[in-house]
Amino acid sequence: MVKRKNSDNSDTVAHGNYEAKVAEIEAIISRIESGELELEAVFAQFANAVEYLRQCDTFLQQRQQQIDLLIETLNDQDSDSHTQPL
């Protein structure tokens, strides 16, 4: 069974770091596809890529929640302004 890290540090990607993680994932894919890595290194690189993808997914989910909340707040403010008498 694969153990996942539950610490907040492993689950979050800082905004500026997201692009760096994506670039690293792309580099890992290139190294694996090159066929020049030993099998053990392929598995290690693949595990790293999976962890980075999980971190990026968490980052994107958090940002989506923030956007949803902002849109909901905007919609609430908009509907309040339409229901208030002049």
MDTraj code that builds the backbone (N, CA, C; nanometers):
import mdtraj as md
import numpy as np

residues = "MET VAL LYS ARG LYS ASN SER ASP ASN SER ASP THR VAL ALA HIS GLY ASN TYR GLU ALA LYS VAL ALA GLU ILE GLU ALA ILE ILE SER ARG ILE GLU SER GLY GLU LEU GLU LEU GLU ALA VAL PHE ALA GLN PHE ALA ASN ALA VAL GLU TYR LEU ARG GLN CYS ASP THR PHE LEU GLN GLN ARG GLN GLN GLN ILE ASP LEU LEU ILE GLU THR LEU ASN ASP GLN ASP SER ASP SER HIS THR GLN PRO LEU".split()
xyz = np.array([
    [0.0841, -0.1180, 0.0000],
    [0.0000, 0.0000, 0.0000],
    [0.0886, 0.1242, 0.0000],
    [0.0515, 0.2249, -0.0758],
    [0.1275, 0.3485, -0.0860],
    [0.0849, 0.4421, 0.0249],
    [0.1812, 0.4948, 0.0986],
    [0.1516, 0.5920, 0.2031],
    [0.1605, 0.7316, 0.1445],
    [0.0642, 0.8126, 0.1789],
    [0.0652, 0.9508, 0.1331],
    [0.1006, 1.0410, 0.2501],
    [0.1755, 1.1434, 0.2212],
    [0.2093, 1.2412, 0.3228],
    [0.0877, 1.3266, 0.3514],
    [0.0608, 1.3499, 0.4796],
    [-0.0561, 1.4276, 0.5169],
    [-0.0212, 1.5664, 0.5681],
    [0.1045, 1.6013, 0.5696],
    [0.1410, 1.7322, 0.6206],
    [0.0984, 1.8404, 0.5232],
    [0.0675, 1.9582, 0.5778],
    [0.0237, 2.0691, 0.4943],
    [0.1310, 2.1099, 0.3935],
    [0.2567, 2.0972, 0.4301],
    [0.3644, 2.1382, 0.3407],
    [0.3687, 2.0545, 0.2147],
    [0.3370, 1.9257, 0.2243],
    [0.3426, 1.8410, 0.1057],
    [0.2173, 1.8549, 0.0213],
    [0.1103, 1.9087, 0.0789],
    [-0.0165, 1.9173, 0.0075],
    [-0.0359, 2.0492, -0.0636],
    [0.0465, 2.1464, -0.0363],
    [0.0242, 2.2770, -0.0956],
    [0.1407, 2.3167, -0.1846],
    [0.1071, 2.3922, -0.2852],
    [0.2061, 2.4452, -0.3775],
    [0.1853, 2.5961, -0.3789],
    [0.2884, 2.6692, -0.3468],
    [0.2777, 2.8151, -0.3512],
    [0.2525, 2.8593, -0.4947],
    [0.1860, 2.9733, -0.5101],
    [0.1473, 3.0211, -0.6432],
    [0.2654, 3.0222, -0.7401],
    [0.3759, 3.0799, -0.7010],
    [0.4926, 3.0866, -0.7887],
    [0.5559, 2.9509, -0.8113],
    [0.5308, 2.8598, -0.7203],
    [0.5907, 2.7274, -0.7280],
    [0.5105, 2.6333, -0.8175],
    [0.3851, 2.6662, -0.8465],
    [0.3007, 2.5797, -0.9304],
    [0.3651, 2.5605, -1.0675],
    [0.4042, 2.6690, -1.1289],
    [0.4656, 2.6606, -1.2611],
    [0.5952, 2.5809, -1.2564],
    [0.6708, 2.5952, -1.1476],
    [0.7952, 2.5200, -1.1327],
    [0.7660, 2.3703, -1.1213],
    [0.6602, 2.3353, -1.0495],
    [0.6233, 2.1937, -1.0359],
    [0.5804, 2.1365, -1.1717],
    [0.5032, 2.2124, -1.2461],
    [0.4601, 2.1666, -1.3786],
    [0.5821, 2.1471, -1.4685],
    [0.6762, 2.2398, -1.4644],
    [0.7980, 2.2276, -1.5456],
    [0.8779, 2.1041, -1.5042],
    [0.8838, 2.0769, -1.3745],
    [0.9565, 1.9593, -1.3269],
    [0.8871, 1.8305, -1.3718],
    [0.7544, 1.8294, -1.3691],
    [0.6795, 1.7123, -1.4176],
    [0.7110, 1.6877, -1.5648],
    [0.7127, 1.7952, -1.6431],
    [0.7455, 1.7819, -1.7855],
    [0.8877, 1.7305, -1.8052],
    [0.9804, 1.7765, -1.7214],
    [1.1194, 1.7297, -1.7313],
    [1.1284, 1.5817, -1.6949],
    [1.0538, 1.5407, -1.5936],
    [1.0532, 1.3994, -1.5539],
    [0.9999, 1.3138, -1.6686],
    [0.8919, 1.3583, -1.7298],
    [0.8353, 1.2838, -1.8426],
    [0.9383, 1.2704, -1.9542],
    [1.0086, 1.3781, -1.9834],
    [1.1115, 1.3734, -2.0889],
    [1.2218, 1.2741, -2.0541],
    [1.2650, 1.2756, -1.9271],
    [1.3709, 1.1825, -1.8863],
    [1.3234, 1.0375, -1.8981],
    [1.1995, 1.0126, -1.8575],
    [1.1468, 0.8761, -1.8655],
    [1.1337, 0.8334, -2.0117],
    [1.0798, 0.9226, -2.0943],
    [1.0590, 0.8891, -2.2357],
    [1.1898, 0.8723, -2.3121],
    [1.2961, 0.9318, -2.2625],
    [1.4246, 0.9213, -2.3318],
    [1.4766, 0.7778, -2.3342],
    [1.4338, 0.6988, -2.2360],
    [1.4782, 0.5602, -2.2294],
    [1.6180, 0.5426, -2.1768],
    [1.6796, 0.6482, -2.1286],
    [1.8174, 0.6414, -2.0819],
    [1.8283, 0.6124, -1.9327],
    [1.7157, 0.6111, -1.8605],
    [1.7195, 0.5867, -1.7165],
    [1.7151, 0.4374, -1.6859],
    [1.7802, 0.4006, -1.5780],
    [1.7681, 0.2642, -1.5276],
    [1.6258, 0.2457, -1.4751],
    [1.5802, 0.1231, -1.4700],
    [1.4429, 0.0942, -1.4292],
    [1.4117, 0.1497, -1.2902],
    [1.5042, 0.1343, -1.1987],
    [1.4830, 0.1864, -1.0626],
    [1.4662, 0.3385, -1.0645],
    [1.5439, 0.4057, -1.1468],
    [1.5336, 0.5513, -1.1585],
    [1.4004, 0.5916, -1.2214],
    [1.3513, 0.5121, -1.3151],
    [1.2216, 0.5396, -1.3770],
    [1.1135, 0.5380, -1.2700],
    [1.1151, 0.4347, -1.1855],
    [1.0140, 0.4257, -1.0803],
    [1.0251, 0.5413, -0.9816],
    [1.1460, 0.5798, -0.9465],
    [1.1657, 0.6920, -0.8539],
    [1.1161, 0.8225, -0.9155],
    [1.1501, 0.8449, -1.0417],
    [1.1057, 0.9663, -1.1102],
    [0.9534, 0.9677, -1.1245],
    [0.8966, 0.8525, -1.1558],
    [0.7514, 0.8424, -1.1692],
    [0.6833, 0.8746, -1.0361],
    [0.7369, 0.8232, -0.9268],
    [0.6808, 0.8515, -0.7940],
    [0.6873, 1.0014, -0.7639],
    [0.7971, 1.0649, -0.7998],
    [0.8098, 1.2095, -0.7807],
    [0.7049, 1.2847, -0.8626],
    [0.6879, 1.2438, -0.9863],
    [0.5904, 1.3099, -1.0739],
    [0.4492, 1.2961, -1.0185],
    [0.4158, 1.1786, -0.9674],
    [0.2829, 1.1570, -0.9094],
    [0.2625, 1.2491, -0.7888],
    [0.3621, 1.2605, -0.7046],
    [0.3523, 1.3490, -0.5874],
    [0.3359, 1.4948, -0.6316],
    [0.4123, 1.5383, -0.7303],
    [0.3996, 1.6753, -0.7803],
    [0.2617, 1.6993, -0.8413],
    [0.2110, 1.6008, -0.9138],
    [0.0770, 1.6134, -0.9715],
    [-0.0284, 1.6250, -0.8626],
    [-0.0132, 1.5479, -0.7568],
    [-0.1078, 1.5551, -0.6452],
    [-0.1033, 1.6932, -0.5800],
    [0.0154, 1.7468, -0.5625],
    [0.0300, 1.8799, -0.5045],
    [-0.0330, 1.9859, -0.5945],
    [-0.0111, 1.9741, -0.7242],
    [-0.0692, 2.0695, -0.8190],
    [-0.2212, 2.0595, -0.8192],
    [-0.2726, 1.9380, -0.8124],
    [-0.4175, 1.9184, -0.8087],
    [-0.4771, 1.9829, -0.6842],
    [-0.4128, 1.9645, -0.5703],
    [-0.4595, 2.0267, -0.4460],
    [-0.4595, 2.1785, -0.4591],
    [-0.3523, 2.2319, -0.5154],
    [-0.3417, 2.3762, -0.5366],
    [-0.4576, 2.4267, -0.6230],
    [-0.4838, 2.3568, -0.7330],
    [-0.5907, 2.3995, -0.8240],
    [-0.7287, 2.3863, -0.7590],
    [-0.7492, 2.2824, -0.6807],
    [-0.8767, 2.2668, -0.6104],
    [-0.8984, 2.3804, -0.5106],
    [-0.7931, 2.4178, -0.4392],
    [-0.8037, 2.5282, -0.3434],
    [-0.8369, 2.6588, -0.4149],
    [-0.7735, 2.6825, -0.5273],
    [-0.8005, 2.8054, -0.6026],
    [-0.9415, 2.8045, -0.6593],
    [-0.9900, 2.6882, -0.7010],
    [-1.1268, 2.6775, -0.7517],
    [-1.2270, 2.7084, -0.6412],
    [-1.2006, 2.6619, -0.5207],
    [-1.2880, 2.6919, -0.4074],
    [-1.2902, 2.8419, -0.3794],
    [-1.1738, 2.9055, -0.3883],
    [-1.1675, 3.0501, -0.3670],
    [-1.2484, 3.1238, -0.4741],
    [-1.2352, 3.0820, -0.5972],
    [-1.3097, 3.1460, -0.7068],
    [-1.4589, 3.1266, -0.6870],
    [-1.5004, 3.0047, -0.6514],
    [-1.6418, 2.9768, -0.6283],
    [-1.6976, 3.0652, -0.5168],
    [-1.6198, 3.0821, -0.4107],
    [-1.6624, 3.1659, -0.2993],
    [-1.6748, 3.3122, -0.3426],
    [-1.5798, 3.3600, -0.4197],
    [-1.5859, 3.4978, -0.4682],
    [-1.7066, 3.5195, -0.5592],
    [-1.7340, 3.4246, -0.6460],
    [-1.8493, 3.4358, -0.7353],
    [-1.9781, 3.4335, -0.6535],
    [-1.9850, 3.3456, -0.5540],
    [-2.1039, 3.3390, -0.4683],
    [-2.1241, 3.4705, -0.3938],
    [-2.0163, 3.5263, -0.3426],
    [-2.0239, 3.6548, -0.2722],
    [-2.0709, 3.7646, -0.3665],
    [-2.0173, 3.7642, -0.4876],
    [-2.0573, 3.8635, -0.5869],
    [-2.2047, 3.8482, -0.6215],
    [-2.2502, 3.7262, -0.6402],
    [-2.3908, 3.7008, -0.6708],
    [-2.4816, 3.7425, -0.5564],
    [-2.4386, 3.7160, -0.4324],
    [-2.5172, 3.7566, -0.3159],
    [-2.5283, 3.9091, -0.3085],
    [-2.4187, 3.9772, -0.3329],
    [-2.4198, 4.1242, -0.3300],
    [-2.5070, 4.1792, -0.4420],
    [-2.5010, 4.1166, -0.5584],
    [-2.5806, 4.1600, -0.6721],
    [-2.7299, 4.1410, -0.6447],
    [-2.7676, 4.0273, -0.5881],
    [-2.9092, 4.0040, -0.5608],
    [-2.9583, 4.0914, -0.4466],
    [-2.8719, 4.1240, -0.3497],
    [-2.9125, 4.2166, -0.2426],
    [-2.9383, 4.3567, -0.2954],
    [-2.8597, 4.4002, -0.3918],
    [-2.8775, 4.5348, -0.4454],
    [-3.0048, 4.5453, -0.5277],
    [-3.0510, 4.4326, -0.5831],
    [-3.1742, 4.4332, -0.6621],
    [-3.2989, 4.4258, -0.5743],
    [-3.2867, 4.3748, -0.4528],
    [-3.4034, 4.3567, -0.3656],
    [-3.4219, 4.4722, -0.2676],
    [-3.3252, 4.5602, -0.2551],
    [-3.3378, 4.6722, -0.1615],
    [-3.4223, 4.7829, -0.2268],
    [-3.5169, 4.8349, -0.1505],
    [-3.5991, 4.9448, -0.2058],
    [-3.5186, 5.0723, -0.2191],
    [-3.5592, 5.1529, -0.3134],
    [-3.4904, 5.2800, -0.3375],
    [-3.5323, 5.3811, -0.2406],
])
top = md.Topology()
chain = top.add_chain()
for i, resn in enumerate(residues, 1):
    res = top.add_residue(resn, chain, resSeq=i)
    for name in ("N", "CA", "C"):
        top.add_atom(name, md.element.get_by_symbol(name[0]), res)
traj = md.Trajectory(xyz[None], top)
